[in-house]
C-alpha cells in the first residue's frame, strides 16, 4: 500500500492532535486488535506473565501518556481511498528505563530468549522521531480496519518469542493474553522482494497459521518475519482465496489442525502458486522513510531494542538485521532443523516479476518455530556469511552436477553470435537499444530444444558487462545513453570482419543454422482448423444415400474413416445427381410449424436452380463440425461437432485502479495446454505476476480440472503472439513458444473502458 515514494500523501491541511477521550478509545481498539480477550473467569486466574503486562503497558503509554502527543493524519491512498494514520510524537522524557541490549555473539544459552522477552520496554521507546503507530482504513465492503504498524510491533516482543515460553508459564494465562495477529515466517532471501513492494507469494512461505488462529485474527491480518529474526518486517492480509481454502474448505470438513506456533499446509510452500499475503506496509516503504531520523546522530542515546541490540530511533527499529530498507538478515540461529537449500529459479527484474516468481527464495525445510526455544544470537561472522551479495541480490547456488551439465556461458556466447549473424542477414537497422536486442534477438537465438539461458548463472551476471567485453574484443560497437550515464545503452553496429564472428560462422552457422531462421520455420509445426460436415439422418433416409459415402468410409485420414465427418468436397459430391423429389424435399421442404406460421398450404419448389446455389443450399442443410489438424502432414488431433472451442483472453481494469490491468486466460486445456505450466511460462517470458485459479471469485464457473490464469498487466497482444507462434511480435519473449494454436480459436475481449494496445 505504501511501497512507492509519495504514496502516503497527506489528505488534510495538517496533523491534528487527538483528545484524551479519543486516545483512550483508540487504545482500547488497539489492545483488542493486538491481544486475545481474557476469559470470563479471568479474575480467578493467575496474573498474566511479565511480558504480557509490559506489552499492554507500552500500548497504553504510547496512546494515552501525557509525555507525547498522538496525531491524526488523513491520507489519500493509491486507489483514491481515504485513510487515517495515527502517529506518536517523540517522548518528552529523555530519561527512562532502557531496555537491556542484546548479548554478545559468544553468548549462546537458551536462557537468552527469556531474558530478551522480559526486557522489552514498558514505555514508548522512540525519543527523537515521530513514528506511525496505527492505520485505519476502509475496504471495498466499507468495513473499517485498524492495523498496527511496524514501529509499534518492534517495541513489543515478537509472537515467536512469546510462543516459545508457553510451556514455562501457565498455559491458560498464556492463552488469555496471547497475540491475536499470527506470524508468517519466510526465508531471509524473500525479504528482498517484500521490501521492494511485492506481495508475498504462497511458494515463499515457510509457515502458516492454523485455521483457528487465522479466524481469530482481525480481518485476516498477519505479520511477516524471516527465519532467525522474529521481529516483523511487514504487515498484510491473507489473500481471500487462500483464506477461504484454508479456513472454510468447500467440502465442509476442517483441514488438519496445524501446530499452535504455526505450521505448514498443502496450500503454501514450495511448489504452490498464487498470492498468499497482500502487503499493507513493509520495512523500507514510504511510511518508514518518512519516520526515519534525518541524521544518524538523532538516533543515538535513546532506548535500545533488546532483540536487535540497536537504538530504536536509528531508522531500523533498533534491529541490526534490518538493512537499509532493502533486506532483513537473520540475527539468531535455529537449532530445531537443518536447512536443505535447493536451486533458486531465475527471477526477472521489476516489482511485478518478483511477485510472480514461483520460488521467491531458496527452498528450506526449517519450520516457523522449530527449535525456537533454542534461538541464540548469531555472531558477526555468521551474519556476514548469511548476508546477500553487495549488489543486493541473493543468488541461488547450483549443485556441482548441474553446474557441470549446463554451461550458461557457452549458451550465451553461441546465442550472441547467432543473433548477430541473423541481424546481419535480415539487414537490421542500427542502433538498437540493448534492452530490445536482449529481448528480441538474443533470447530468440537460444535453441528451444536444449537448455535455456540463465544469464545470472554466467560469469557476467548481466547483459551490460558481457557486451562491454565483446566491444573490447572488437565484435560489436556500443553507444551511451543521452545523459551519458549508461555506456552500454545502444548496440551501434557489428564488426563483420571480427575473427571470432567469422570463425563461429564457419564452424557452426552453416552446419547448425545455415539460414537457421528458414530451417527452424520448416521444422515448426502449426495447427489449423478445417470445417467438416455431418449429413443429418433424416436426409440420409429421405434421399436413400450411400451409407459408405455418408460415413466417409473412403477417407484418407484414419481418424476420419467411418466417423461421418465429411470434407466440403466429399459432401458436395453427394448432390451430383438429378434434382429429383427427395432432393427437393431435403433442400426446400418447410416444417409443419413453420408452414403454419407462414400460412402456406401447398409446397412450391423452384423449377430450376444454379449449381453454385444448389451446393450452398446443400451445405447449409448439413450439421457443422470441425477438425484440429497439425501441419505439415494434416494430422488430425481432434474432431468434434459445432465450432471449435475458443481460448478466451479478457483484459479488465484492476479493482480500484483505472491505470493498471489484469489479463485473464481460460480454455487452453482444449488444446492440450496445462494452465499451470502456461502461467509459469508467461510469467518468465514477459516478467509479470501470474497465478492459476481453479475457482475464481465472481467469475463464471469452470469445468472440473480447468483453471483460469490471471496475469498483471495488459498482455493480450503478447499472449496471442505466444499462443499462435507469431514471430513478428515486437516482444522477443513471444518467440519459440511451441504452442502454435490456430489464430481463429484465440479470441480477445476488452472490458468496458480498457483501451486496445497500440500497433507497434
PEFEN-V478974 format. One record per run of one state. SS is the DSSP state (helix for helix, strand for strand, loop for the rest). FROM is the first residue (numbers start at 1). LEN is the number of residues. If there is no record, write none. Layout:
BEGIN
{{SS & FROM & LEN} {SS & FROM & LEN}}
END
This chain:
BEGIN
{{loop & 1 & 8} {strand & 9 & 2} {loop & 11 & 5} {strand & 16 & 2} {loop & 18 & 2} {helix & 20 & 15} {strand & 35 & 1} {loop & 36 & 6} {helix & 42 & 3} {loop & 45 & 5} {helix & 50 & 15} {loop & 65 & 5} {strand & 70 & 7} {loop & 77 & 5} {strand & 82 & 7} {loop & 89 & 22} {helix & 111 & 7} {loop & 118 & 13} {strand & 131 & 8} {loop & 139 & 5} {strand & 144 & 5} {loop & 149 & 1} {helix & 150 & 5} {loop & 155 & 4} {helix & 159 & 5} {loop & 164 & 7} {helix & 171 & 7} {loop & 178 & 1} {strand & 179 & 1} {loop & 180 & 2} {strand & 182 & 5} {loop & 187 & 1} {helix & 188 & 8} {loop & 196 & 4} {strand & 200 & 2} {helix & 202 & 3} {strand & 205 & 1} {loop & 206 & 2} {strand & 208 & 1} {loop & 209 & 2} {helix & 211 & 6} {loop & 217 & 1} {helix & 218 & 3} {strand & 221 & 6} {loop & 227 & 2} {strand & 229 & 10} {loop & 239 & 1} {helix & 240 & 8} {loop & 248 & 15} {strand & 263 & 1} {loop & 264 & 11} {strand & 275 & 8} {loop & 283 & 3} {helix & 286 & 6} {loop & 292 & 4} {helix & 296 & 4} {loop & 300 & 4} {strand & 304 & 1} {loop & 305 & 4} {strand & 309 & 1} {loop & 310 & 1} {strand & 311 & 1} {helix & 312 & 3} {loop & 315 & 4} {strand & 319 & 1} {loop & 320 & 2} {strand & 322 & 2} {loop & 324 & 3} {strand & 327 & 2} {loop & 329 & 3} {strand & 332 & 2} {loop & 334 & 17} {helix & 351 & 6} {loop & 357 & 15} {helix & 372 & 3} {loop & 375 & 1} {strand & 376 & 2} {loop & 378 & 2} {helix & 380 & 7} {loop & 387 & 13} {helix & 400 & 6} {loop & 406 & 2} {helix & 408 & 18} {loop & 426 & 6} {strand & 432 & 2} {helix & 434 & 12} {loop & 446 & 9} {helix & 455 & 3} {loop & 458 & 5} {helix & 463 & 10} {loop & 473 & 3} {strand & 476 & 4} {loop & 480 & 10} {strand & 490 & 5} {loop & 495 & 4} {helix & 499 & 15} {loop & 514 & 2} {helix & 516 & 8} {loop & 524 & 2} {strand & 526 & 9} {loop & 535 & 2} {helix & 537 & 7} {loop & 544 & 3} {helix & 547 & 4} {loop & 551 & 15} {strand & 566 & 1} {loop & 567 & 1} {helix & 568 & 6} {loop & 574 & 7} {helix & 581 & 8} {loop & 589 & 3} {helix & 592 & 6} {loop & 598 & 13} {helix & 611 & 10} {loop & 621 & 2} {strand & 623 & 9} {loop & 632 & 3} {strand & 635 & 7} {loop & 642 & 5} {strand & 647 & 8} {loop & 655 & 2} {strand & 657 & 10} {loop & 667 & 1} {helix & 668 & 4} {loop & 672 & 3} {helix & 675 & 12} {loop & 687 & 3} {strand & 690 & 4} {loop & 694 & 14} {strand & 708 & 5} {loop & 713 & 3} {helix & 716 & 9} {loop & 725 & 7} {helix & 732 & 3} {loop & 735 & 8} {helix & 743 & 3} {strand & 746 & 5} {loop & 751 & 10}}
END
